[in-house]
């Protein structure tokens, strides 16, 4: 996926909203990756963005770079109904993630670094193959500004 385009400013963000975002978000739409896609949602360089009321996953129980029966097929097409990372972000500012369920990815639920002024509210990151939230994206991964997390649940991630 190409990176989500930035909104013009904080008052007018690019909005990716699942049905029900304004009410209970009881049955969020599902975005899922397949055929070893690198990430389902790409926020590289994306600023002034709101993402709300989505389930982000894949449809496989494999774990990327694992051994034995849990190993994802990376070698020959078709690769299978798996995706590496749910949300990837770098060099991104003024982003709001709200009412998300990021689960079951073959590698990491969220991989994000070099962020500034993010707000994460009511987000569940669960049952991803290697890590729930990975902040190390390589050289200079540090975040700046205000990073607000409330009602964040990170559970049952890592080592298949």
DSSP file (Angstrom, degrees, kcal/mol; ACC not computed):
  #  RESIDUE AA STRUCTURE BP1 BP2  ACC     N-H-->O    O-->H-N    N-H-->O    O-->H-N    TCO  KAPPA ALPHA  PHI   PSI    X-CA   Y-CA   Z-CA
    1    1 A X              0   0    0      0, 0.0     3,-0.1     0, 0.0     2,-0.1   0.000 360.0 360.0 360.0 139.2    0.0    0.0    0.0
    2    2 A X        -     0   0    0      1,-0.1    40,-0.4    41,-0.0     3,-0.1  -0.413 360.0 -83.1 -71.2 156.6    1.2    3.5   -0.7
    3    3 A X        -     0   0    0      1,-0.1    40,-0.2    38,-0.1     2,-0.2  -0.304  48.9-101.8 -61.5 145.2    1.5    5.8    2.3
    4    4 A X        -     0   0    0     38,-2.4    43,-0.1     1,-0.1    -1,-0.1  -0.490  44.7-110.3 -63.2 131.6   -1.7    7.5    3.4
    5    5 A X        -     0   0    0     -2,-0.2     9,-0.1    41,-0.1    -1,-0.1  -0.398  34.7-109.6 -67.2 143.8   -1.6   11.1    2.1
    6    6 A X        -     0   0    0     39,-0.2    42,-0.2     1,-0.1     2,-0.1  -0.368  27.4-116.5 -70.3 149.1   -1.2   13.8    4.8
    7    7 A X        -     0   0    0     40,-1.9     6,-0.2    41,-0.7    40,-0.1  -0.467  29.7-109.8 -76.3 160.2   -4.0   16.1    5.7
    8    8 A X  S    S-     0   0    0      4,-0.8     2,-0.3    -2,-0.1     5,-0.1   0.841  88.6 -23.7 -63.5 -33.5   -3.5   19.8    5.0
    9    9 A X  B >  S-A   12   0A   0      3,-0.7     3,-1.1    39,-0.2    -1,-0.1  -0.954  76.7 -81.0-164.7 178.0   -3.3   20.7    8.7
   10   10 A X  T 3  S+     0   0    0     -2,-0.3     3,-0.5     1,-0.3    -2,-0.0   0.812 125.2  53.2 -62.0 -31.8   -4.3   19.5   12.2
   11   11 A X  T 3  S+     0   0    0      1,-0.3    -1,-0.3    -4,-0.0     2,-0.2   0.696 117.0  38.4 -77.2 -18.6   -7.8   20.9   11.8
   12   12 A X  B <  S+A    9   0A   0     -3,-1.1    -4,-0.8     2,-0.0    -3,-0.7  -0.574  82.3 173.5-131.8  69.5   -8.4   19.1    8.5
   13   13 A X        -     0   0    0     -3,-0.5     2,-0.4    -6,-0.2    36,-0.3  -0.336  42.1-102.8 -75.3 156.7   -6.8   15.6    8.8
   14   14 A X  E     -b   49   0B   0     34,-2.5    36,-2.8    33,-0.3     2,-0.5  -0.671  46.7-151.0 -68.6 132.3   -7.0   12.8    6.3
   15   15 A X  E     -b   50   0B   0     -2,-0.4     2,-0.6    34,-0.2    36,-0.2  -0.946  24.9-175.9-120.6 126.7   -9.6   10.5    7.8
   16   16 A X  E     +b   51   0B   0     34,-3.0    36,-2.5    -2,-0.5     2,-0.5  -0.942  25.8 173.0-115.9 104.5   -9.8    6.7    7.4
   17   17 A X  E     -b   52   0B   0     -2,-0.6    36,-0.2    34,-0.2     2,-0.1  -0.951  24.9-142.7-125.6 126.7  -13.0    5.8    9.3
   18   18 A X    >   -     0   0    0     34,-2.6     3,-1.7    -2,-0.5    36,-0.1  -0.476  45.5 -79.6 -79.6 157.4  -14.8    2.6    9.6
   19   19 A X  T 3  S+     0   0    0      1,-0.3     8,-0.2    -2,-0.1    10,-0.2  -0.312 120.4  28.6 -56.5 133.8  -18.6    2.4    9.7
   20   20 A X  T > >S+     0   0    0      5,-0.1     3,-1.4    -3,-0.1     5,-1.3   0.484  76.7 132.6  92.6   4.8  -19.8    3.2   13.1
   21   21 A X  T < 5S+     0   0    0     -3,-1.7    -2,-0.1     1,-0.3    32,-0.1   0.814  71.7  51.6 -59.0 -31.3  -16.8    5.5   14.0
   22   22 A X  T 3 5S+     0   0    0     31,-0.1    -1,-0.3    -5,-0.0    -3,-0.1   0.607 121.6  25.4 -84.3 -11.1  -19.1    8.2   15.4
   23   23 A X  T < 5S-     0   0    0     -3,-1.4    -2,-0.0     0, 0.0    -3,-0.0   0.277 126.6 -33.4-118.7-115.0  -21.0    5.9   17.7
   24   24 A X  T   5 -     0   0    0     29,-0.0    -3,-0.1     3,-0.0    -4,-0.1   0.671  56.8-141.3 -91.4 -17.4  -20.1    2.6   19.3
   25   25 A X    > < +     0   0    0     -5,-1.3     3,-0.6     2,-0.1    -4,-0.1   0.890  44.8 156.2  54.6  40.5  -17.8    1.1   16.6
   26   26 A X  T 3   +     0   0    0      1,-0.3     2,-0.3    -6,-0.1    -6,-0.1   0.823  68.3  25.3 -69.1 -34.4  -19.4   -2.2   17.5
   27   27 A X  T 3  S-     0   0    0     -8,-0.2    -1,-0.3    26,-0.0    -8,-0.1  -0.628  82.4-169.6-131.8  74.1  -18.7   -4.0   14.2
   28   28 A X    <   -     0   0    0     -3,-0.6    26,-0.2    -2,-0.3    -8,-0.1  -0.302  28.6-106.2 -66.9 147.1  -15.7   -2.4   12.6
   29   29 A X  E     -c   54   0B   0     24,-0.6    26,-2.5   -10,-0.2     2,-0.5  -0.353  35.9-121.0 -66.3 154.9  -14.8   -3.2    9.0
   30   30 A X  E     -c   55   0B   0     24,-0.2     2,-0.5    26,-0.1    26,-0.2  -0.875  20.1-167.5-106.7 126.9  -11.8   -5.5    8.5
   31   31 A X  E     +c   56   0B   0     24,-3.2    26,-2.2    -2,-0.5     2,-0.4  -0.959  21.7 179.3-102.9 124.9   -8.7   -4.6    6.5
   32   32 A X  E     -c   57   0B   0     -2,-0.5    26,-0.3    24,-0.2     2,-0.3  -0.981  20.3-138.2-135.2 145.5   -6.6   -7.7    6.0
   33   33 A X  E     +c   58   0B   0     24,-1.9    26,-0.6    -2,-0.4     2,-0.3  -0.643  21.9 177.8 -97.8 153.6   -3.4   -8.4    4.2
   34   34 A X    >   +     0   0    0     -2,-0.3     3,-0.8    24,-0.1    47,-0.3  -0.944  53.3  37.7-147.2 165.3   -2.5  -11.4    2.0
   35   35 A X  T 3  S-     0   0    0     45,-2.8    46,-0.2    -2,-0.3    48,-0.1   0.855 124.9 -62.1  57.3  42.6    0.3  -12.8   -0.1
   36   36 A X  T 3  S-     0   0    0     46,-1.7    -1,-0.2    44,-0.5    47,-0.2   0.758  76.3-177.0  57.5  34.4    3.1  -11.6    2.3
   37   37 A X  E <   -d   83   0B   0     -3,-0.8    47,-2.6    45,-0.7    48,-0.3  -0.316  30.5-127.9 -57.4 142.5    2.3   -7.9    1.9
   38   38 A X  E    S-     0   0B   0      1,-0.2    47,-1.4    45,-0.2     2,-0.3   0.894  81.8  -8.0 -64.7 -41.8    4.7   -5.9    3.9
   39   39 A X  E     -d   85   0B   0     45,-0.2    47,-0.2     1,-0.1    -1,-0.2  -0.992  49.1-143.5-154.6 154.4    2.0   -3.9    5.8
   40   40 A X  E    S+     0   0B   0     45,-1.7     2,-0.5    46,-0.4    47,-0.2   0.894  95.6  27.6 -84.1 -44.6   -1.7   -3.4    5.7
   41   41 A X  E    S-d   87   0B   0     45,-2.2    47,-2.6    44,-0.2     2,-0.6  -0.982  73.4-159.1-124.3 123.5   -1.7    0.3    6.6
   42   42 A X  E     +d   88   0B   0     -2,-0.5   -38,-2.4   -40,-0.4    47,-0.2  -0.898  19.6 168.4-110.1 116.0    1.2    2.5    5.6
   43   43 A X  E >   +d   89   0B   0     45,-3.7     3,-1.4    -2,-0.6    47,-0.6  -0.084  22.6 150.0-113.3  31.1    1.7    5.8    7.5
   44   44 A X  E 3  S-d   90   0B   0      1,-0.3    47,-0.2    45,-0.2     3,-0.1  -0.538  83.5  -9.1 -67.6 116.7    5.2    6.5    6.2
   45   45 A X  T 3  S+     0   0    0     45,-3.4     2,-0.5    -2,-0.5    -1,-0.3   0.564 100.6 143.6  72.3   7.9    5.6   10.3    6.1
   46   46 A X    <   +     0   0    0     -3,-1.4    47,-0.3    44,-0.3     2,-0.3  -0.704  22.5 173.8 -86.6 124.5    1.9   10.7    6.8
   47   47 A X        +     0   0    0     -2,-0.5   -40,-1.9    45,-0.2   -33,-0.3  -0.909  55.7  29.4-128.6 157.6    0.9   13.6    9.0
   48   48 A X  S    S+     0   0    0     45,-2.0   -34,-2.5    -2,-0.3   -41,-0.7   0.986  85.9 146.9  57.0  62.0   -2.4   15.1   10.1
   49   49 A X  E     -be  14  95B   0     45,-1.4    47,-2.4   -36,-0.3     2,-0.4  -0.975  36.5-163.0-132.0 141.0   -4.2   11.7    9.9
   50   50 A X  E     -be  15  96B   0    -36,-2.8   -34,-3.0    -2,-0.4     2,-0.5  -0.996   7.3-176.8-123.0 126.8   -7.0   10.1   11.8
   51   51 A X  E     +be  16  97B   0     45,-3.0    47,-2.5    -2,-0.4     2,-0.3  -0.991  17.9 163.5-123.1 123.8   -7.6    6.3   11.7
   52   52 A X  E     +be  17  98B   0    -36,-2.5   -34,-2.6    -2,-0.5    47,-0.2  -0.996  43.0  13.7-147.2 145.7  -10.6    5.0   13.5
   53   53 A X  E    S+     0   0B   0     45,-1.6   -24,-0.6    -2,-0.3     2,-0.3   0.946  80.9 130.1  62.8  59.6  -12.9    2.0   13.9
   54   54 A X  E     -ce  29 100B   0     45,-1.1    47,-1.9    44,-0.2     2,-0.5  -0.980  51.1-142.5-138.4 151.2  -11.1   -0.7   12.0
   55   55 A X  E     -ce  30 101B   0    -26,-2.5   -24,-3.2    -2,-0.3     2,-0.5  -0.975  22.5-166.5-106.7 126.7   -9.9   -4.3   12.5
   56   56 A X  E     +ce  31 102B   0     45,-2.6    47,-2.2    -2,-0.5     2,-0.2  -0.970  32.2 112.4-120.1 122.4   -6.5   -4.9   11.0
   57   57 A X  E     -c   32   0B   0    -26,-2.2   -24,-1.9    -2,-0.5     2,-0.3  -0.825  51.7-116.1-160.0-170.2   -5.4   -8.5   10.5
   58   58 A X  E     -c   33   0B   0     45,-0.4    24,-0.2   -26,-0.3   -24,-0.1  -0.805  27.3-116.8-134.4-176.4   -4.5  -11.3    8.1
   59   59 A X  S    S+     0   0    0     22,-1.6     2,-0.3   -26,-0.6    22,-0.2  -0.156  81.1  82.1-118.7  39.2   -6.2  -14.7    7.6
   60   60 A X        -     0   0    0     44,-0.3    -2,-0.2     2,-0.1    23,-0.1  -0.975  62.5-146.2-140.0 153.3   -3.4  -17.0    8.5
   61   61 A X        +     0   0    0     -2,-0.3    21,-0.1     2,-0.1    44,-0.1   0.222  62.7 120.1-100.0  13.0   -2.0  -18.4   11.7
   62   62 A X        -     0   0    0     42,-0.1     2,-0.4     9,-0.1     9,-0.2  -0.333  55.9-138.6 -78.5 162.0    1.6  -18.5   10.4
   63   63 A X  B >   -i   71   0C   0      7,-3.6     3,-1.6     4,-0.1     9,-1.3  -0.988  24.6-115.8-122.5 125.4    4.6  -16.6   12.0
   64   64 A X  T 3  S+     0   0    0     42,-2.1     3,-0.1    -2,-0.4     7,-0.1  -0.346  95.4   1.8 -62.8 134.7    7.1  -14.9    9.7
   65   65 A X  T 3  S+     0   0    0      7,-0.3    -1,-0.3     1,-0.2     2,-0.1   0.718  99.5 136.0  60.4  25.2   10.6  -16.3    9.8
   66   66 A X    <   -     0   0    0     -3,-1.6     2,-0.3     4,-0.1    -1,-0.2  -0.393  51.5-117.4 -89.0 174.0    9.5  -19.0   12.4
   67   67 A X    >   +     0   0    0     -2,-0.1     3,-0.9    -3,-0.1     4,-0.2  -0.708  66.2   5.1-108.9 165.1   10.6  -22.6   12.2
   68   68 A X  G >  S-     0   0    0     -2,-0.3     3,-1.4     1,-0.2    -2,-0.1  -0.232 120.8 -15.4  68.6-149.6    8.5  -25.7   11.7
   69   69 A X  G 3  S+     0   0    0      1,-0.3    -1,-0.2    -7,-0.0    -3,-0.0   0.650 130.8  60.0 -70.5 -16.3    4.8  -25.8   11.1
   70   70 A X  G <  S+     0   0    0     -3,-0.9    -7,-3.6    -8,-0.1    -1,-0.3   0.589  78.2 117.7 -85.2 -10.2    4.2  -22.2   12.1
   71   71 A X  B <   -i   63   0C   0     -3,-1.4     2,-0.2    -9,-0.2    -7,-0.2  -0.331  63.4-130.1 -64.4 131.5    6.5  -20.8    9.4
   72   72 A X        -     0   0    0     -9,-1.3     2,-0.7    34,-0.1    -7,-0.3  -0.555  26.5-109.0 -75.6 145.4    5.0  -18.6    6.7
   73   73 A X        +     0   0    0      6,-0.6     5,-0.1    -2,-0.2    -1,-0.1  -0.687  49.5 157.5 -76.5 113.2    5.7  -19.4    3.1
   74   74 A X        +     0   0    0     -2,-0.7    -1,-0.2     3,-0.0     3,-0.1   0.418  61.8  64.2-109.6  -4.2    8.1  -16.6    1.8
   75   75 A X  S    S+     0   0    0      1,-0.2     2,-0.4     4,-0.1     4,-0.1   0.859  98.8  28.2 -97.9 -38.7    9.6  -18.6   -1.0
   76   76 A X  S    S-     0   0    0      2,-0.2     2,-0.2     3,-0.1    -1,-0.2  -0.981  85.7 -83.5-135.1 139.0    7.0  -19.5   -3.7
   77   77 A X  S    S+     0   0    0     -2,-0.4     2,-0.1    -3,-0.1    -3,-0.0  -0.574 106.4  53.5 -76.2 141.6    3.8  -18.0   -4.9
   78   78 A X  S    S-     0   0    0     -2,-0.2    -2,-0.2    -5,-0.1    -3,-0.1   0.476  70.3-179.1 -75.7 139.7    1.0  -18.3   -3.7
   79   79 A X        -     0   0    0      1,-0.2    -6,-0.6    -2,-0.1     2,-0.2   0.760  40.9-112.6 -80.5 -27.0    2.5  -17.2   -0.3
   80   80 A X        -     0   0    0     -8,-0.1   -45,-2.8     1,-0.1     2,-1.7  -0.492  40.6 -55.2 115.1 173.1   -0.7  -17.5    1.6
   81   81 A X  S    S+     0   0    0    -47,-0.3   -22,-1.6   -22,-0.2     2,-0.3  -0.392  92.2 114.8 -87.8  59.2   -3.2  -15.2    3.3
   82   82 A X        -     0   0    0     -2,-1.7   -46,-1.7   -24,-0.2   -45,-0.7  -0.939  44.6-162.2-131.8 154.0   -0.7  -13.5    5.6
   83   83 A X  E     -d   37   0B   0     -2,-0.3    23,-2.3   -47,-0.2    24,-0.4  -0.958  17.5-139.5-129.9 148.6    0.7  -10.0    6.1
   84   84 A X  E    S+     0   0B   0    -47,-2.6    23,-1.8    -2,-0.3    24,-1.4   0.973  81.8  15.4 -73.5 -56.9    3.9   -9.0    7.9
   85   85 A X  E     -df  39 108B   0    -47,-1.4   -45,-1.7   -48,-0.3    -1,-0.2  -0.943  54.5-153.3-127.2 140.7    2.9   -5.8    9.7
   86   86 A X  E    S+     0   0B   0     22,-1.6   -45,-2.2    23,-0.5     2,-0.4   0.966  87.0  11.1 -74.4 -55.9   -0.5   -4.3   10.5
   87   87 A X  E     -df  41 110B   0     22,-2.0    24,-2.7   -47,-0.2     2,-0.4  -0.991  66.7-172.3-129.0 123.7    0.4   -0.6   10.7
   88   88 A X  E     +df  42 111B   0    -47,-2.6   -45,-3.7    -2,-0.4     2,-0.3  -0.958  13.0 169.8-114.2 134.6    3.8    0.8    9.7
   89   89 A X  E     +df  43 112B   0     22,-2.2    24,-1.7    -2,-0.4     2,-0.3  -0.998   7.8 157.7-145.7 140.5    4.7    4.4   10.4
   90   90 A X  E     +df  44 113B   0    -47,-0.6   -45,-3.4    -2,-0.3   -44,-0.3  -0.972  68.3  13.9-154.0 152.4    7.8    6.6   10.2
   91   91 A X  E    S+     0   0B   0     22,-0.8     2,-0.4    -2,-0.3    24,-0.2   0.914  92.2 140.5  49.7  50.5    8.5   10.3   10.0
   92   92 A X  E     - f   0 115B   0     22,-0.8    24,-1.9    21,-0.2     2,-0.3  -0.952  30.3-174.5-129.7 139.6    4.9   10.9   10.8
   93   93 A X  E     + f   0 116B   0     -2,-0.4   -45,-2.0   -47,-0.3   -44,-0.2  -0.954  57.5  20.3-138.5 157.9    3.3   13.6   13.0
   94   94 A X  E    S+     0   0B   0     22,-2.0   -45,-1.4    -2,-0.3     2,-0.4   0.947  77.2 156.2  52.8  59.0   -0.1   14.6   14.4
   95   95 A X  E     -ef  49 118B   0     22,-0.7    24,-2.5    21,-0.3     2,-0.5  -0.915  28.8-159.6-115.3 140.5   -1.7   11.1   14.0
   96   96 A X  E     -ef  50 119B   0    -47,-2.4   -45,-3.0    -2,-0.4     2,-0.5  -0.983   4.9-172.3-121.4 122.2   -4.7    9.8   15.9
   97   97 A X  E     +ef  51 120B   0     22,-2.6    24,-2.8    -2,-0.5     2,-0.4  -0.964  18.9 169.8-108.3 125.9   -5.3    6.0   16.1
   98   98 A X  E     +ef  52 121B   0    -47,-2.5   -45,-1.6    -2,-0.5   -44,-0.2  -0.999  52.4   0.3-143.6 138.1   -8.7    5.3   17.8
   99   99 A X  E    S+     0   0B   0     22,-1.9   -45,-1.1    -2,-0.4     2,-0.3   0.931  83.7 152.6  54.3  54.8  -10.9    2.2   18.3
  100  100 A X  E     -ef  54 123B   0     22,-0.8    24,-2.5    21,-0.3     2,-0.5  -0.874  37.5-160.0-114.7 148.8   -8.6   -0.2   16.4
  101  101 A X  E     -ef  55 124B   0    -47,-1.9   -45,-2.6    -2,-0.3     2,-0.7  -0.930  14.8-179.1-124.4 103.6   -8.1   -4.0   16.8
  102  102 A X  E     +ef  56 125B   0     22,-3.2    24,-1.9    -2,-0.5     2,-0.3  -0.901  24.8 143.8-107.9 107.9   -4.7   -5.0   15.3
  103  103 A X  E     + f   0 126B   0    -47,-2.2   -45,-0.4    -2,-0.7    24,-0.2  -0.972  38.0  23.6-149.0 155.3   -4.3   -8.7   15.7
  104  104 A X        +     0   0    0     22,-1.6   -44,-0.3    -2,-0.3    24,-0.2   0.619  66.1 154.9  71.8  16.9   -3.0  -11.9   14.2
  105  105 A X        -     0   0    0     21,-0.3    24,-2.7   -49,-0.1    -1,-0.2  -0.421  51.4-121.4 -76.0 155.6   -0.3  -10.5   11.9
  106  106 A X  S    S+     0   0    0    -23,-2.3   -42,-2.1    22,-0.2   -22,-0.2   0.708  97.7   4.2 -71.4 -20.9    2.7  -12.7   11.0
  107  107 A X  S    S-     0   0    0    -23,-1.8    23,-3.9   -24,-0.4    24,-1.7   0.570 124.1  -3.7-126.7 -78.7    5.3  -10.4   12.4
  108  108 A X  E     -fg  85 131B   0    -24,-1.4   -22,-1.6    22,-0.2    -1,-0.3  -0.945  41.2-147.5-128.9 146.1    4.3   -7.2   14.2
  109  109 A X  E    S+     0   0B   0     22,-1.7   -22,-2.0    23,-0.4   -23,-0.5   0.969  92.7   6.6 -71.1 -55.8    1.0   -5.4   14.9
  110  110 A X  E     -fg  87 133B   0     22,-2.7    24,-3.0   -24,-0.2     2,-0.5  -0.998  61.8-175.1-130.5 131.2    2.4   -1.9   14.8
  111  111 A X  E     +fg  88 134B   0    -24,-2.7   -22,-2.2    -2,-0.4     2,-0.3  -0.961  27.5 151.3-124.8 110.7    5.9   -1.0   13.8
  112  112 A X  E     +f   89   0B   0     22,-2.3     2,-0.3    -2,-0.5   -22,-0.2  -0.994  10.4 152.4-151.2 134.1    6.5    2.7   14.2
  113  113 A X  E     +f   90   0B   0    -24,-1.7   -22,-0.8    -2,-0.3   -21,-0.2  -0.973  55.5  44.8-156.0 167.0    9.3    5.2   14.9
  114  114 A X  E    S+     0   0B   0     27,-2.0   -22,-0.8    -2,-0.3   -23,-0.2   0.915  79.1 156.4  58.2  46.1   10.4    8.8   14.4
  115  115 A X  E     -f   92   0B   0     26,-0.3    29,-2.7   -24,-0.2     2,-0.4  -0.619  29.2-161.3 -98.7 158.1    6.9    9.9   15.4
  116  116 A X  E     -fh  93 144B   0    -24,-1.9   -22,-2.0    -2,-0.2   -21,-0.3  -0.978  64.9  -7.1-142.7 129.1    5.8   13.2   16.7
  117  117 A X  E    S+     0   0B   0     27,-1.3   -22,-0.7    -2,-0.4     2,-0.3   0.957  77.5 168.1  56.4  63.5    2.6   14.1   18.5
  118  118 A X  E     -fh  95 147B   0     28,-0.6    30,-2.7   -24,-0.2     2,-0.4  -0.801  23.0-158.0-104.7 149.5    0.6   10.9   18.3
  119  119 A X  E     -fh  96 148B   0    -24,-2.5   -22,-2.6    -2,-0.3     2,-0.5  -0.996   7.7-174.1-126.8 124.6   -2.6   10.0   20.2
  120  120 A X  E     +fh  97 149B   0     28,-3.1    30,-2.7    -2,-0.4     2,-0.4  -0.977  10.6 174.3-122.5 117.7   -3.5    6.4   20.6
  121  121 A X  E     -fh  98 150B   0    -24,-2.8   -22,-1.9    -2,-0.5   -21,-0.3  -0.987  60.1  -8.5-133.2 129.3   -6.9    5.7   22.2
  122  122 A X  E    S+     0   0B   0     28,-1.9   -22,-0.8    -2,-0.4     2,-0.4   0.942  84.7 154.5  54.4  56.5   -8.8    2.4   22.7
  123  123 A X  E     -fh 100 152B   0     28,-0.9    30,-2.7    27,-0.3     2,-0.5  -0.955  29.8-160.1-118.7 132.8   -6.5    0.3   20.7
  124  124 A X  E     -fh 101 153B   0    -24,-2.5   -22,-3.2    -2,-0.4     2,-0.5  -0.952   6.5-175.5-111.7 129.3   -5.9   -3.5   21.1
  125  125 A X  E     +fh 102 154B   0     28,-3.2    30,-2.1    -2,-0.5     2,-0.3  -0.956  25.4 157.1-124.6 108.7   -2.7   -5.1   19.7
  126  126 A X  E     +fh 103 155B   0    -24,-1.9   -22,-1.6    -2,-0.5   -21,-0.3  -0.966  42.4   5.7-142.2 148.5   -2.9   -8.8   20.2
  127  127 A X        +     0   0    0     28,-1.5     2,-0.3    -2,-0.3    30,-0.2   0.818  69.3 156.7  56.6  42.6   -1.6  -12.2   19.0
  128  128 A X        -     0   0    0     27,-0.2    30,-2.9   -24,-0.2   -22,-0.2  -0.780  49.7-116.4 -97.8 146.7    1.0  -11.0   16.5
  129  129 A X  S    S+     0   0    0    -24,-2.7    31,-1.3    -2,-0.3    30,-0.7   0.803  97.8   4.4 -55.4 -42.8    3.8  -13.3   15.6
  130  130 A X  S    S-     0   0    0    -23,-3.9     2,-0.3     1,-0.4   -22,-0.2   0.785 126.2  -6.9-116.0 -42.0    6.9  -11.4   16.9
  131  131 A X  E     -g  108   0B   0    -24,-1.7   -22,-1.7     1,-0.2    -1,-0.4  -0.995  42.1-141.4-156.5 154.6    5.8   -8.2   18.7
  132  132 A X  E    S+     0   0B   0     -2,-0.3   -22,-2.7     1,-0.3     2,-0.5   0.963  96.6   7.5 -78.8 -66.5    2.8   -6.0   19.4
  133  133 A X  E    S-g  110   0B   0    -24,-0.2     2,-0.6   -25,-0.1    -1,-0.3  -0.973  71.2-169.1-121.2 115.1    4.3   -2.5   19.1
  134  134 A X  E     +g  111   0B   0    -24,-3.0   -22,-2.3    -2,-0.5    -3,-0.0  -0.921   9.4 178.8-105.4 119.4    7.9   -2.4   17.8
  135  135 A X        +     0   0    0     -2,-0.6     2,-1.0   -24,-0.2   -21,-0.2   0.517  56.8  92.0 -97.1  -7.0    9.5    1.1   18.1
  136  136 A X        +     0   0    0      1,-0.2     3,-0.1   -23,-0.1   -23,-0.1  -0.771  37.4 158.0 -93.8 101.1   12.8    0.2   16.6
  137  137 A X        -     0   0    0     -2,-1.0     2,-0.3     1,-0.4    -1,-0.2   0.233  61.9 -91.6-104.2  12.4   12.7    0.9   12.9
  138  138 A X  S    S+     0   0    0     -3,-0.0     3,-0.4     0, 0.0    -1,-0.4  -0.875  90.3  23.9 116.9-150.2   16.4    1.2   12.5
  139  139 A X  S    S-     0   0    0     -2,-0.3    -2,-0.0     1,-0.2     0, 0.0  -0.246 127.6  -0.4 -56.9 133.0   18.7    4.2   12.7
  140  140 A X  S    S+     0   0    0      1,-0.1    -1,-0.2    -4,-0.0   -27,-0.0   0.958  71.7 163.4  52.6  68.7   17.3    7.1   14.8
  141  141 A X        +     0   0    0     -3,-0.4   -27,-2.0   -28,-0.1   -26,-0.3   0.424  26.1 132.3 -92.8  -0.7   14.0    5.6   15.8
  142  142 A X        -     0   0    0    -29,-0.2     2,-0.2   -28,-0.1   -29,-0.1  -0.165  47.6-139.3 -62.4 144.6   13.3    8.1   18.6
  143  143 A X        -     0   0    0    -29,-0.2     2,-0.3   -30,-0.1   -27,-0.2  -0.641  17.8-165.6 -97.4 159.2   10.0    9.9   18.9
  144  144 A X  E     +h  116   0B   0    -29,-2.7   -27,-1.3    -2,-0.2     2,-0.1  -0.810  45.7  29.3-135.6 175.5    9.4   13.5   19.9
  145  145 A X  E    S-     0   0B   0     -2,-0.3     2,-0.6   -29,-0.2    -2,-0.1  -0.377 107.8 -24.4  73.6-150.8    6.6   15.8   21.0
  146  146 A X  E     -     0   0B   0     -2,-0.1     2,-0.6     2,-0.0   -28,-0.6  -0.889  53.8-169.2-104.7 121.1    3.7   14.5   23.0
  147  147 A X  E     -h  118   0B   0     -2,-0.6     2,-0.5   -30,-0.2   -28,-0.2  -0.940  11.2-169.2-109.7 110.4    2.9   10.8   22.7
  148  148 A X  E     +h  119   0B   0    -30,-2.7   -28,-3.1    -2,-0.6     2,-0.4  -0.889   8.3 178.0-108.4 124.9   -0.5   10.1   24.4
  149  149 A X  E     +h  120   0B   0     -2,-0.5     2,-0.4   -30,-0.2   -28,-0.2  -0.990   6.2 164.8-125.3 124.9   -1.7    6.5   25.0
  150  150 A X  E     +h  121   0B   0    -30,-2.7   -28,-1.9    -2,-0.4   -27,-0.3  -0.999  67.7   4.9-139.8 140.9   -4.9    5.7   26.7
  151  151 A X  E    S+     0   0B   0     -2,-0.4   -28,-0.9     1,-0.2     2,-0.5   0.905  83.4 159.3  54.0  45.8   -6.8    2.5   26.9
  152  152 A X  E     -h  123   0B   0    -30,-0.2     2,-0.5    -3,-0.1    -1,-0.2  -0.881  21.2-169.1 -98.8 125.2   -4.0    0.7   25.0
  153  153 A X  E     +h  124   0B   0    -30,-2.7   -28,-3.2    -2,-0.5     2,-0.5  -0.969   8.4 178.8-118.6 118.8   -4.0   -3.1   25.4
  154  154 A X  E     +h  125   0B   0     -2,-0.5     2,-0.3   -30,-0.2   -28,-0.2  -0.970  23.2 153.6-119.1 113.9   -1.0   -5.0   24.2
  155  155 A X  E     +h  126   0B   0    -30,-2.1   -28,-1.5    -2,-0.5   -27,-0.2  -0.986  45.4   7.6-146.7 150.3   -1.3   -8.8   24.8
  156  156 A X  S    S+     0   0    0     -2,-0.3     2,-0.3   -30,-0.2    -1,-0.1   0.805  78.5 145.0  54.0  41.6   -0.3  -12.2   23.7
  157  157 A X        +     0   0    0    -30,-0.2   -28,-0.2   -31,-0.1    -1,-0.2  -0.770  30.1  44.6-104.2 152.8    2.3  -11.1   21.1
  158  158 A X  S    S+     0   0    0    -30,-2.9   -28,-0.3    -2,-0.3   -27,-0.1   0.387  87.5  30.3  98.0 137.4    5.5  -12.8   20.2
  159  159 A X              0   0    0    -30,-0.7   -29,-0.2     1,-0.3   -30,-0.1   0.803 360.0 360.0  55.0  43.0    7.0  -16.2   19.5
  160  160 A X              0   0    0    -31,-1.3    -1,-0.3   -32,-0.1   -31,-0.1   0.474 360.0 360.0  31.5 360.0    4.0  -17.9   18.0
